[in-house]
């Protein structure tokens, strides 16, 4: 049996969706992050419904086990429900992402880190 969680307004900042289509890692405003700085060149993000929203800050994921390049993230105030972690950015930073129907694993240099 797979463990499950119930996302709600009290804990949604602790979780993220691993997204194989996200061009970058996008965080909701309450997500844990480090080195948060006002974005000097905010990103424009196109949503699945065609609307666009903008990032406000550049920061790092609070996951020190990831390589520095994989921790780069963008805070998006109008992203309301879930943070998105980019599989593309993880792989570009040297990670291997393995997904099956029941689990996910992130490896770096052959070692499981998440």
DRENVEXFI-792624 format. One record per atom (N, C-alpha, C): residue number from 1; residue in three letters; z, y, x. Coordinates in steps of 0.05 Angstrom, whole numbers, plus 5000, padded with zeros to 4 digits. Example, Ala and Ser with C-alpha at 12.3 -4.5 7.8 and 13.67 -1.06 7.14 Angstrom:
2
+-----+------+------+------+------+
|  nr | rest |    w |    v |    u |
+-----+------+------+------+------+
|   1 |  ala | 5156 | 4886 | 5264 |
|   1 |  ala | 5156 | 4910 | 5246 |
|   1 |  ala | 5156 | 4934 | 5264 |
|   2 |  ser | 5142 | 4955 | 5257 |
|   2 |  ser | 5143 | 4979 | 5273 |
|   2 |  ser | 5157 | 5001 | 5258 |
+-----+------+------+------+------+
//
This chain:
114
+-----+------+------+------+------+
|  nr | rest |    w |    v |    u |
+-----+------+------+------+------+
|   1 |  unk | 5000 | 4976 | 5017 |
|   1 |  unk | 5000 | 5000 | 5000 |
|   1 |  unk | 5000 | 5025 | 5018 |
|   2 |  unk | 4983 | 5044 | 5012 |
|   2 |  unk | 4981 | 5068 | 5027 |
|   2 |  unk | 5003 | 5087 | 5018 |
|   3 |  unk | 5016 | 5101 | 5038 |
|   3 |  unk | 5035 | 5121 | 5030 |
|   3 |  unk | 5020 | 5145 | 5018 |
|   4 |  unk | 5031 | 5157 | 4998 |
|   4 |  unk | 5019 | 5180 | 4985 |
|   4 |  unk | 5037 | 5204 | 4986 |
|   5 |  unk | 5026 | 5227 | 4983 |
|   5 |  unk | 5041 | 5252 | 4981 |
|   5 |  unk | 5033 | 5267 | 4956 |
|   6 |  unk | 5050 | 5284 | 4947 |
|   6 |  unk | 5043 | 5301 | 4925 |
|   6 |  unk | 5042 | 5330 | 4936 |
|   7 |  unk | 5019 | 5342 | 4936 |
|   7 |  unk | 5017 | 5369 | 4945 |
|   7 |  unk | 5026 | 5388 | 4923 |
|   8 |  unk | 5042 | 5408 | 4931 |
|   8 |  unk | 5051 | 5428 | 4913 |
|   8 |  unk | 5054 | 5454 | 4928 |
|   9 |  unk | 5061 | 5475 | 4915 |
|   9 |  unk | 5063 | 5502 | 4928 |
|   9 |  unk | 5084 | 5502 | 4950 |
|  10 |  unk | 5104 | 5484 | 4949 |
|  10 |  unk | 5125 | 5484 | 4969 |
|  10 |  unk | 5116 | 5470 | 4995 |
|  11 |  unk | 5098 | 5451 | 4993 |
|  11 |  unk | 5091 | 5435 | 5017 |
|  11 |  unk | 5062 | 5437 | 5026 |
|  12 |  unk | 5045 | 5451 | 5011 |
|  12 |  unk | 5017 | 5452 | 5018 |
|  12 |  unk | 5011 | 5463 | 5045 |
|  13 |  unk | 5028 | 5480 | 5056 |
|  13 |  unk | 5024 | 5492 | 5082 |
|  13 |  unk | 5028 | 5472 | 5105 |
|  14 |  unk | 5041 | 5449 | 5099 |
|  14 |  unk | 5046 | 5429 | 5119 |
|  14 |  unk | 5023 | 5409 | 5123 |
|  15 |  unk | 5003 | 5410 | 5105 |
|  15 |  unk | 4982 | 5390 | 5105 |
|  15 |  unk | 4955 | 5403 | 5108 |
|  16 |  unk | 4935 | 5388 | 5117 |
|  16 |  unk | 4908 | 5398 | 5119 |
|  16 |  unk | 4888 | 5376 | 5113 |
|  17 |  unk | 4865 | 5383 | 5105 |
|  17 |  unk | 4843 | 5364 | 5100 |
|  17 |  unk | 4826 | 5362 | 5125 |
|  18 |  unk | 4822 | 5338 | 5135 |
|  18 |  unk | 4804 | 5334 | 5157 |
|  18 |  unk | 4775 | 5335 | 5146 |
|  19 |  unk | 4760 | 5355 | 5154 |
|  19 |  unk | 4735 | 5361 | 5142 |
|  19 |  unk | 4712 | 5358 | 5161 |
|  20 |  unk | 4694 | 5339 | 5156 |
|  20 |  unk | 4671 | 5333 | 5174 |
|  20 |  unk | 4649 | 5354 | 5170 |
|  21 |  unk | 4650 | 5371 | 5150 |
|  21 |  unk | 4629 | 5391 | 5146 |
|  21 |  unk | 4638 | 5419 | 5154 |
|  22 |  unk | 4664 | 5423 | 5159 |
|  22 |  unk | 4674 | 5450 | 5165 |
|  22 |  unk | 4663 | 5458 | 5193 |
|  23 |  unk | 4653 | 5482 | 5195 |
|  23 |  unk | 4642 | 5492 | 5220 |
|  23 |  unk | 4664 | 5501 | 5239 |
|  24 |  unk | 4688 | 5507 | 5229 |
|  24 |  unk | 4711 | 5514 | 5244 |
|  24 |  unk | 4736 | 5505 | 5229 |
|  25 |  unk | 4759 | 5508 | 5242 |
|  25 |  unk | 4784 | 5501 | 5229 |
|  25 |  unk | 4794 | 5526 | 5214 |
|  26 |  unk | 4799 | 5523 | 5188 |
|  26 |  unk | 4807 | 5545 | 5171 |
|  26 |  unk | 4835 | 5540 | 5160 |
|  27 |  unk | 4853 | 5559 | 5163 |
|  27 |  unk | 4881 | 5555 | 5154 |
|  27 |  unk | 4888 | 5573 | 5131 |
|  28 |  unk | 4904 | 5562 | 5112 |
|  28 |  unk | 4915 | 5580 | 5091 |
|  28 |  unk | 4936 | 5597 | 5105 |
|  29 |  unk | 4942 | 5620 | 5093 |
|  29 |  unk | 4960 | 5639 | 5105 |
|  29 |  unk | 4987 | 5629 | 5113 |
|  30 |  unk | 4998 | 5609 | 5098 |
|  30 |  unk | 5025 | 5599 | 5104 |
|  30 |  unk | 5025 | 5575 | 5123 |
|  31 |  unk | 5002 | 5567 | 5133 |
|  31 |  unk | 5001 | 5544 | 5151 |
|  31 |  unk | 5015 | 5550 | 5178 |
|  32 |  unk | 5028 | 5531 | 5190 |
|  32 |  unk | 5040 | 5535 | 5217 |
|  32 |  unk | 5018 | 5540 | 5237 |
|  33 |  unk | 5022 | 5561 | 5253 |
|  33 |  unk | 5003 | 5567 | 5274 |
|  33 |  unk | 5017 | 5581 | 5297 |
|  34 |  unk | 5003 | 5584 | 5319 |
|  34 |  unk | 5013 | 5598 | 5343 |
|  34 |  unk | 4993 | 5619 | 5351 |
|  35 |  unk | 5003 | 5639 | 5367 |
|  35 |  unk | 4986 | 5659 | 5379 |
|  35 |  unk | 4967 | 5673 | 5359 |
|  36 |  unk | 4979 | 5681 | 5337 |
|  36 |  unk | 4964 | 5694 | 5315 |
|  36 |  unk | 4956 | 5722 | 5323 |
|  37 |  unk | 4930 | 5729 | 5321 |
|  37 |  unk | 4921 | 5756 | 5328 |
|  37 |  unk | 4901 | 5765 | 5306 |
|  38 |  unk | 4902 | 5790 | 5300 |
|  38 |  unk | 4883 | 5802 | 5281 |
|  38 |  unk | 4854 | 5796 | 5290 |
|  39 |  unk | 4837 | 5787 | 5272 |
|  39 |  unk | 4810 | 5781 | 5279 |
|  39 |  unk | 4794 | 5806 | 5285 |
|  40 |  unk | 4783 | 5809 | 5308 |
|  40 |  unk | 4767 | 5832 | 5315 |
|  40 |  unk | 4738 | 5829 | 5304 |
|  41 |  unk | 4730 | 5803 | 5301 |
|  41 |  unk | 4704 | 5797 | 5289 |
|  41 |  unk | 4709 | 5775 | 5268 |
|  42 |  unk | 4718 | 5783 | 5244 |
|  42 |  unk | 4725 | 5763 | 5223 |
|  42 |  unk | 4700 | 5745 | 5217 |
|  43 |  unk | 4706 | 5720 | 5211 |
|  43 |  unk | 4685 | 5702 | 5203 |
|  43 |  unk | 4680 | 5704 | 5173 |
|  44 |  unk | 4655 | 5701 | 5165 |
|  44 |  unk | 4648 | 5699 | 5136 |
|  44 |  unk | 4644 | 5669 | 5131 |
|  45 |  unk | 4659 | 5659 | 5111 |
|  45 |  unk | 4658 | 5630 | 5105 |
|  45 |  unk | 4645 | 5626 | 5077 |
|  46 |  unk | 4625 | 5609 | 5076 |
|  46 |  unk | 4612 | 5604 | 5051 |
|  46 |  unk | 4626 | 5579 | 5038 |
|  47 |  unk | 4634 | 5583 | 5013 |
|  47 |  unk | 4648 | 5562 | 4998 |
|  47 |  unk | 4627 | 5544 | 4984 |
|  48 |  unk | 4636 | 5520 | 4976 |
|  48 |  unk | 4617 | 5502 | 4963 |
|  48 |  unk | 4604 | 5514 | 4938 |
|  49 |  unk | 4617 | 5532 | 4924 |
|  49 |  unk | 4606 | 5545 | 4900 |
|  49 |  unk | 4587 | 5568 | 4906 |
|  50 |  unk | 4583 | 5573 | 4933 |
|  50 |  unk | 4565 | 5595 | 4941 |
|  50 |  unk | 4578 | 5621 | 4947 |
|  51 |  unk | 4603 | 5625 | 4938 |
|  51 |  unk | 4617 | 5649 | 4944 |
|  51 |  unk | 4624 | 5651 | 4973 |
|  52 |  unk | 4631 | 5675 | 4983 |
|  52 |  unk | 4639 | 5677 | 5011 |
|  52 |  unk | 4667 | 5690 | 5012 |
|  53 |  unk | 4682 | 5683 | 5033 |
|  53 |  unk | 4708 | 5695 | 5038 |
|  53 |  unk | 4709 | 5700 | 5068 |
|  54 |  unk | 4728 | 5717 | 5077 |
|  54 |  unk | 4729 | 5724 | 5105 |
|  54 |  unk | 4756 | 5716 | 5118 |
|  55 |  unk | 4755 | 5711 | 5144 |
|  55 |  unk | 4779 | 5705 | 5159 |
|  55 |  unk | 4793 | 5732 | 5165 |
|  56 |  unk | 4819 | 5731 | 5170 |
|  56 |  unk | 4834 | 5755 | 5177 |
|  56 |  unk | 4846 | 5754 | 5205 |
|  57 |  unk | 4852 | 5730 | 5214 |
|  57 |  unk | 4866 | 5726 | 5240 |
|  57 |  unk | 4854 | 5702 | 5255 |
|  58 |  unk | 4855 | 5703 | 5281 |
|  58 |  unk | 4849 | 5680 | 5298 |
|  58 |  unk | 4876 | 5670 | 5308 |
|  59 |  unk | 4878 | 5644 | 5309 |
|  59 |  unk | 4904 | 5632 | 5318 |
|  59 |  unk | 4899 | 5604 | 5329 |
|  60 |  unk | 4920 | 5590 | 5334 |
|  60 |  unk | 4918 | 5562 | 5344 |
|  60 |  unk | 4934 | 5544 | 5325 |
|  61 |  unk | 4923 | 5520 | 5321 |
|  61 |  unk | 4938 | 5500 | 5306 |
|  61 |  unk | 4964 | 5494 | 5321 |
|  62 |  unk | 4985 | 5490 | 5307 |
|  62 |  unk | 5011 | 5483 | 5319 |
|  62 |  unk | 5012 | 5453 | 5324 |
|  63 |  unk | 4992 | 5443 | 5340 |
|  63 |  unk | 4990 | 5415 | 5347 |
|  63 |  unk | 4985 | 5414 | 5377 |
|  64 |  unk | 5006 | 5416 | 5394 |
|  64 |  unk | 5003 | 5418 | 5423 |
|  64 |  unk | 4990 | 5393 | 5435 |
|  65 |  unk | 4990 | 5371 | 5422 |
|  65 |  unk | 4978 | 5347 | 5433 |
|  65 |  unk | 4947 | 5348 | 5433 |
|  66 |  unk | 4935 | 5367 | 5418 |
|  66 |  unk | 4907 | 5371 | 5418 |
|  66 |  unk | 4898 | 5388 | 5442 |
|  67 |  unk | 4874 | 5384 | 5452 |
|  67 |  unk | 4864 | 5401 | 5473 |
|  67 |  unk | 4862 | 5430 | 5463 |
|  68 |  unk | 4864 | 5449 | 5480 |
|  68 |  unk | 4864 | 5478 | 5473 |
|  68 |  unk | 4840 | 5485 | 5455 |
|  69 |  unk | 4817 | 5476 | 5462 |
|  69 |  unk | 4792 | 5482 | 5447 |
|  69 |  unk | 4794 | 5471 | 5419 |
|  70 |  unk | 4808 | 5449 | 5415 |
|  70 |  unk | 4810 | 5437 | 5388 |
|  70 |  unk | 4831 | 5451 | 5371 |
|  71 |  unk | 4848 | 5468 | 5383 |
|  71 |  unk | 4869 | 5482 | 5368 |
|  71 |  unk | 4860 | 5508 | 5357 |
|  72 |  unk | 4836 | 5518 | 5365 |
|  72 |  unk | 4827 | 5544 | 5355 |
|  72 |  unk | 4823 | 5543 | 5325 |
|  73 |  unk | 4835 | 5563 | 5311 |
|  73 |  unk | 4834 | 5563 | 5282 |
|  73 |  unk | 4831 | 5592 | 5272 |
|  74 |  unk | 4824 | 5594 | 5247 |
|  74 |  unk | 4820 | 5620 | 5234 |
|  74 |  unk | 4836 | 5621 | 5208 |
|  75 |  unk | 4853 | 5641 | 5205 |
|  75 |  unk | 4868 | 5644 | 5181 |
|  75 |  unk | 4851 | 5657 | 5160 |
|  76 |  unk | 4851 | 5646 | 5136 |
|  76 |  unk | 4833 | 5656 | 5114 |
|  76 |  unk | 4851 | 5661 | 5090 |
|  77 |  unk | 4859 | 5686 | 5085 |
|  77 |  unk | 4878 | 5692 | 5064 |
|  77 |  unk | 4868 | 5683 | 5036 |
|  78 |  unk | 4843 | 5683 | 5030 |
|  78 |  unk | 4833 | 5675 | 5004 |
|  78 |  unk | 4828 | 5645 | 5002 |
|  79 |  unk | 4834 | 5630 | 5023 |
|  79 |  unk | 4833 | 5601 | 5021 |
|  79 |  unk | 4860 | 5593 | 5010 |
|  80 |  unk | 4861 | 5585 | 4985 |
|  80 |  unk | 4886 | 5583 | 4970 |
|  80 |  unk | 4900 | 5556 | 4970 |
|  81 |  unk | 4884 | 5534 | 4971 |
|  81 |  unk | 4896 | 5508 | 4966 |
|  81 |  unk | 4902 | 5491 | 4990 |
|  82 |  unk | 4884 | 5489 | 5009 |
|  82 |  unk | 4887 | 5471 | 5032 |
|  82 |  unk | 4874 | 5482 | 5057 |
|  83 |  unk | 4887 | 5477 | 5079 |
|  83 |  unk | 4875 | 5483 | 5105 |
|  83 |  unk | 4854 | 5462 | 5111 |
|  84 |  unk | 4834 | 5469 | 5127 |
|  84 |  unk | 4813 | 5450 | 5134 |
|  84 |  unk | 4812 | 5448 | 5164 |
|  85 |  unk | 4814 | 5424 | 5175 |
|  85 |  unk | 4812 | 5419 | 5203 |
|  85 |  unk | 4784 | 5407 | 5209 |
|  86 |  unk | 4769 | 5420 | 5226 |
|  86 |  unk | 4741 | 5413 | 5231 |
|  86 |  unk | 4739 | 5389 | 5250 |
|  87 |  unk | 4726 | 5368 | 5240 |
|  87 |  unk | 4721 | 5344 | 5256 |
|  87 |  unk | 4701 | 5352 | 5278 |
|  88 |  unk | 4682 | 5369 | 5272 |
|  88 |  unk | 4663 | 5378 | 5292 |
|  88 |  unk | 4677 | 5391 | 5316 |
|  89 |  unk | 4696 | 5409 | 5311 |
|  89 |  unk | 4710 | 5423 | 5332 |
|  89 |  unk | 4727 | 5403 | 5348 |
|  90 |  unk | 4739 | 5384 | 5335 |
|  90 |  unk | 4755 | 5364 | 5349 |
|  90 |  unk | 4737 | 5348 | 5368 |
|  91 |  unk | 4714 | 5340 | 5359 |
|  91 |  unk | 4695 | 5324 | 5376 |
|  91 |  unk | 4684 | 5341 | 5398 |
|  92 |  unk | 4677 | 5366 | 5393 |
|  92 |  unk | 4667 | 5384 | 5414 |
|  92 |  unk | 4688 | 5388 | 5436 |
|  93 |  unk | 4713 | 5386 | 5429 |
|  93 |  unk | 4735 | 5390 | 5448 |
|  93 |  unk | 4742 | 5364 | 5463 |
|  94 |  unk | 4727 | 5343 | 5458 |
|  94 |  unk | 4731 | 5318 | 5472 |
|  94 |  unk | 4746 | 5296 | 5458 |
|  95 |  unk | 4754 | 5302 | 5433 |
|  95 |  unk | 4768 | 5282 | 5417 |
|  95 |  unk | 4749 | 5263 | 5404 |
|  96 |  unk | 4759 | 5240 | 5398 |
|  96 |  unk | 4744 | 5220 | 5382 |
|  96 |  unk | 4759 | 5217 | 5356 |
|  97 |  unk | 4745 | 5220 | 5334 |
|  97 |  unk | 4757 | 5218 | 5307 |
|  97 |  unk | 4746 | 5193 | 5294 |
|  98 |  unk | 4765 | 5176 | 5286 |
|  98 |  unk | 4758 | 5150 | 5274 |
|  98 |  unk | 4769 | 5150 | 5246 |
|  99 |  unk | 4751 | 5147 | 5226 |
|  99 |  unk | 4760 | 5146 | 5198 |
|  99 |  unk | 4750 | 5120 | 5185 |
| 100 |  unk | 4768 | 5109 | 5169 |
| 100 |  unk | 4760 | 5086 | 5153 |
| 100 |  unk | 4768 | 5094 | 5124 |
| 101 |  unk | 4765 | 5075 | 5106 |
| 101 |  unk | 4773 | 5080 | 5078 |
| 101 |  unk | 4803 | 5083 | 5075 |
| 102 |  unk | 4819 | 5074 | 5094 |
| 102 |  unk | 4848 | 5075 | 5090 |
| 102 |  unk | 4864 | 5089 | 5112 |
| 103 |  unk | 4851 | 5098 | 5134 |
| 103 |  unk | 4866 | 5112 | 5154 |
| 103 |  unk | 4848 | 5130 | 5171 |
| 104 |  unk | 4860 | 5146 | 5187 |
| 104 |  unk | 4846 | 5163 | 5206 |
| 104 |  unk | 4861 | 5164 | 5232 |
| 105 |  unk | 4847 | 5166 | 5254 |
| 105 |  unk | 4860 | 5167 | 5280 |
| 105 |  unk | 4845 | 5187 | 5297 |
| 106 |  unk | 4859 | 5203 | 5312 |
| 106 |  unk | 4846 | 5222 | 5331 |
| 106 |  unk | 4855 | 5213 | 5359 |
| 107 |  unk | 4835 | 5208 | 5376 |
| 107 |  unk | 4840 | 5199 | 5404 |
| 107 |  unk | 4830 | 5219 | 5424 |
| 108 |  unk | 4843 | 5219 | 5447 |
| 108 |  unk | 4834 | 5236 | 5469 |
| 108 |  unk | 4836 | 5218 | 5494 |
| 109 |  unk | 4814 | 5215 | 5507 |
| 109 |  unk | 4812 | 5199 | 5531 |
| 109 |  unk | 4823 | 5170 | 5526 |
| 110 |  unk | 4816 | 5159 | 5503 |
| 110 |  unk | 4824 | 5132 | 5496 |
| 110 |  unk | 4852 | 5129 | 5485 |
| 111 |  unk | 4867 | 5150 | 5485 |
| 111 |  unk | 4895 | 5149 | 5476 |
| 111 |  unk | 4897 | 5162 | 5448 |
| 112 |  unk | 4911 | 5148 | 5430 |
| 112 |  unk | 4915 | 5159 | 5403 |
| 112 |  unk | 4935 | 5182 | 5405 |
| 113 |  unk | 4926 | 5205 | 5395 |
| 113 |  unk | 4944 | 5229 | 5395 |
| 113 |  unk | 4953 | 5237 | 5367 |
| 114 |  unk | 4938 | 5230 | 5347 |
| 114 |  unk | 4945 | 5235 | 5319 |
| 114 |  unk | 4936 | 5212 | 5302 |
+-----+------+------+------+------+
//
